[in-house]
Amino acid sequence: MVNHYQILIIGGGNAGLSVASQLLIKRSNLNIGIIDPSEKHYYQPAWTLVGAGIFDINKTVRNEKDVIPKNTTWIKEAVNEFMPNENKVRCSSGKEFTYNYLIVCPGIQLDWDKIKGLKDTLGKNNVSSNYSFQHAPYTWEMIENFKGGTAVFTNPTTPIKCGGAPHKIMYLAVDYWRKQGILDKCDVHYLSGATVIFGVKEYAATLTEVVKRGNIKVHFGVNVNEIDAANKTIFYEEKNQAGEVLRKSMKFDLCHAVPPQSAPDFIKNSILKDEANPFGYVEIDKYTMQHTRFPNVFALGDCTNAPCSKTGAAIRKQAPVVVTNLLAIMDNKKVTAQYDGYSACPIPTQYGKLMLAEFDYTNTPKMTFPINQAKPNWAMWILKTKVLPWLYWNKILKGTA
Ligand SMILES: Cc1cc2nc3c(=O)[nH]c(=O)nc-3n(C[C@H](O)[C@H](O)[C@H](O)COP(=O)(O)OP(=O)(O)OC[C@H]3O[C@@H](n4cnc5c(N)ncnc54)[C@H](O)[C@@H]3O)c2cc1C
């Protein structure tokens, strides 16, 4: 087996395949290997729509072999060690691969075990999570069958992929219950580790209205750490005004939970990680996407310490920067392309209406369309539910969008 590649990509998800395709469009003779153990490739942004009962889960998954760009080599292995001083990675099978240039993008790790009891009750007892391919359909089953009572939606204290997903599903659930005429029987709580509903004030203002209209009780700065499904009770920590941490609990009838997240363990345990980052992400220059200590290493997607919102939308802007800068160093030129922290969060505020929140590192709105995107509208709903899924499979993974 060939064990040396000019460019080795770790992770064949949204980031890995976008960047491989874009590299080959620029230079078709590149020798690229992509290491990824997964047989399947997922379009995760549609899991919110699956949980809301308007998207077929089977349309969010394809075989990895069918989406791997032609003229690359898929290596079905899992990396577990980086040796950047020797330009080498080792896989859990013991196999080693060497490279001239490395691109690291194995995504983010879902730390289900950090909420005691969650993993065992997922998919039953009216507890679900759209963060799982397996369980997103159960979210809809719960929402559709809910007849009233206490509904709890959680958001962890850690950074996560798609910061909007924990509350997107809440707005859709509330809208569904309103349309069923049962909202007055629903006591809806949002238990969030964040301190605000959204980090960009222009978009936060819209969501504050949506929360008010749905009579949603918001609890900020709380740390959900246990679910006792048998007793339908959720436990969380909350600071009082004196700064003391109090352990509180709430009975629930329905719970949508989002796990804490961090860098995959093999990144956390590696020399590539940012020592100062509590979640162990890969240390890169947040503008050039180049590793700060190993110049032939780049990283993008959910695994980096770039302080942007972790989304596929961010990857669309990061991938061309990685491609331009990687080709520059191959040509012994300076890296000049810069990523400005752009990210986007499409937030459905009700069925048929969506607010497309776009912003950069400075949390300044960066609206693409000539309308006020802070105002939810139907066109953005169509973009999210119809256009983006098509674009993902047909253009983004192929490097043409
Ligand atoms: C519920 C939900 C809703 C979302 N909504 C949106 C949205 O509306 N808009 C948006 O832009 N984004 C959204 N996202 C976020 C988006 O899906 C991610 O940001 C994006 O998939 C990240 O791409 P990535 O390539 O970094 O990671 P991934 O796409 O997760 O891919 C990582 C790849 O690395 C592989 N890998 C893992 N470990 C190893 C290893 N040891 N060795 C080699 N390979 C490995 C995995 O098998 C996987 O194929 C959402 C996510 C979720 C879960």
The ligand as an SDF file (V2000), in Angstrom:
LIG
                    3D

 53 58  0  0  0  0  0  0  0  0999 V2000
  -27.9870   19.3490   14.3450 C   0  0  0  0  0  0  0  0  0  0  0  0
  -26.9730   20.1210   13.5330 C   0  0  0  0  0  0  0  0  0  0  0  0
  -27.3870   21.2310   12.8190 C   0  0  0  0  0  0  0  0  0  0  0  0
  -26.4680   21.9530   12.0630 C   0  0  0  0  0  0  0  0  0  0  0  0
  -26.9260   23.0120   11.3290 N   0  0  0  0  0  0  0  0  0  0  0  0
  -26.0620   23.6850   10.5420 C   0  0  0  0  0  0  0  0  0  0  0  0
  -26.5410   24.7290    9.6910 C   0  0  0  0  0  0  0  0  0  0  0  0
  -27.7250   25.0260    9.6560 O   0  0  0  0  0  0  0  0  0  0  0  0
  -25.6550   25.3880    8.9210 N   0  0  0  0  0  0  0  0  0  0  0  0
  -24.3280   25.0550    8.9170 C   0  0  0  0  0  0  0  0  0  0  0  0
  -23.5600   25.6730    8.1830 O   0  0  0  0  0  0  0  0  0  0  0  0
  -23.8440   24.0770    9.7300 N   0  0  0  0  0  0  0  0  0  0  0  0
  -24.6680   23.3760   10.5270 C   0  0  0  0  0  0  0  0  0  0  0  0
  -24.2030   22.3480   11.3010 N   0  0  0  0  0  0  0  0  0  0  0  0
  -22.7450   22.1800   11.4780 C   0  0  0  0  0  0  0  0  0  0  0  0
  -22.0400   21.4290   10.3460 C   0  0  0  0  0  0  0  0  0  0  0  0
  -22.6550   20.1980   10.1070 O   0  0  0  0  0  0  0  0  0  0  0  0
  -20.5780   21.2230   10.7670 C   0  0  0  0  0  0  0  0  0  0  0  0
  -20.0210   22.4730   11.1150 O   0  0  0  0  0  0  0  0  0  0  0  0
  -19.7480   20.6030    9.6530 C   0  0  0  0  0  0  0  0  0  0  0  0
  -20.2410   19.3300    9.3190 O   0  0  0  0  0  0  0  0  0  0  0  0
  -18.2800   20.4930   10.0800 C   0  0  0  0  0  0  0  0  0  0  0  0
  -17.5270   19.8990    9.0790 O   0  0  0  0  0  0  0  0  0  0  0  0
  -16.1680   19.1310    9.4400 P   0  0  0  0  0  0  0  0  0  0  0  0
  -15.6360   18.6150    8.1580 O   0  0  0  0  0  0  0  0  0  0  0  0
  -15.3180   19.9800   10.3130 O   0  0  0  0  0  0  0  0  0  0  0  0
  -16.6580   17.9120   10.3420 O   0  0  0  0  0  0  0  0  0  0  0  0
  -17.6110   16.7100    9.8980 P   0  0  0  0  0  0  0  0  0  0  0  0
  -18.4450   17.0760    8.7280 O   0  0  0  0  0  0  0  0  0  0  0  0
  -18.3010   16.2630   11.1320 O   0  0  0  0  0  0  0  0  0  0  0  0
  -16.5970   15.5890    9.3860 O   0  0  0  0  0  0  0  0  0  0  0  0
  -15.5640   15.0640   10.1790 C   0  0  0  0  0  0  0  0  0  0  0  0
  -15.0380   13.8040    9.5100 C   0  0  0  0  0  0  0  0  0  0  0  0
  -13.8480   13.3750   10.1890 O   0  0  0  0  0  0  0  0  0  0  0  0
  -13.8860   11.9720   10.3080 C   0  0  0  0  0  0  0  0  0  0  0  0
  -13.0530   11.5470   11.4330 N   0  0  0  0  0  0  0  0  0  0  0  0
  -13.3780   11.5430   12.7440 C   0  0  0  0  0  0  0  0  0  0  0  0
  -12.3740   10.9970   13.4590 N   0  0  0  0  0  0  0  0  0  0  0  0
  -11.3870   10.6720   12.5780 C   0  0  0  0  0  0  0  0  0  0  0  0
  -10.0990   10.0840   12.7250 C   0  0  0  0  0  0  0  0  0  0  0  0
   -9.6460    9.6650   13.9090 N   0  0  0  0  0  0  0  0  0  0  0  0
   -9.3510    9.9180   11.6130 N   0  0  0  0  0  0  0  0  0  0  0  0
   -9.8050   10.3040   10.4030 C   0  0  0  0  0  0  0  0  0  0  0  0
  -11.0310   10.8640   10.2160 N   0  0  0  0  0  0  0  0  0  0  0  0
  -11.8060   11.0350   11.2950 C   0  0  0  0  0  0  0  0  0  0  0  0
  -15.3760   11.6650   10.5120 C   0  0  0  0  0  0  0  0  0  0  0  0
  -15.6650   10.2960   10.1730 O   0  0  0  0  0  0  0  0  0  0  0  0
  -16.0420   12.6550    9.5690 C   0  0  0  0  0  0  0  0  0  0  0  0
  -16.2420   12.1060    8.2830 O   0  0  0  0  0  0  0  0  0  0  0  0
  -25.0990   21.5680   12.0420 C   0  0  0  0  0  0  0  0  0  0  0  0
  -24.6830   20.4400   12.7700 C   0  0  0  0  0  0  0  0  0  0  0  0
  -25.6180   19.7110   13.4870 C   0  0  0  0  0  0  0  0  0  0  0  0
  -25.1530   18.4770   14.2400 C   0  0  0  0  0  0  0  0  0  0  0  0
  1  2  1  0
  2  3  1  0
  2 52  2  0
  3  4  2  0
  4  5  1  0
  4 50  1  0
  5  6  2  0
  6  7  1  0
  6 13  1  0
  7  8  2  0
  7  9  1  0
  9 10  1  0
 10 11  2  0
 10 12  1  0
 12 13  2  0
 13 14  1  0
 14 15  1  0
 14 50  1  0
 15 16  1  0
 16 17  1  0
 16 18  1  0
 18 19  1  0
 18 20  1  0
 20 21  1  0
 20 22  1  0
 22 23  1  0
 23 24  1  0
 24 25  2  0
 24 26  1  0
 24 27  1  0
 27 28  1  0
 28 29  2  0
 28 30  1  0
 28 31  1  0
 31 32  1  0
 32 33  1  0
 33 34  1  0
 33 48  1  0
 34 35  1  0
 35 36  1  0
 35 46  1  0
 36 37  1  0
 36 45  1  0
 37 38  2  0
 38 39  1  0
 39 40  1  0
 39 45  2  0
 40 41  1  0
 40 42  2  0
 42 43  1  0
 43 44  2  0
 44 45  1  0
 46 47  1  0
 46 48  1  0
 48 49  1  0
 50 51  2  0
 51 52  1  0
 52 53  1  0
M  END
$$$$
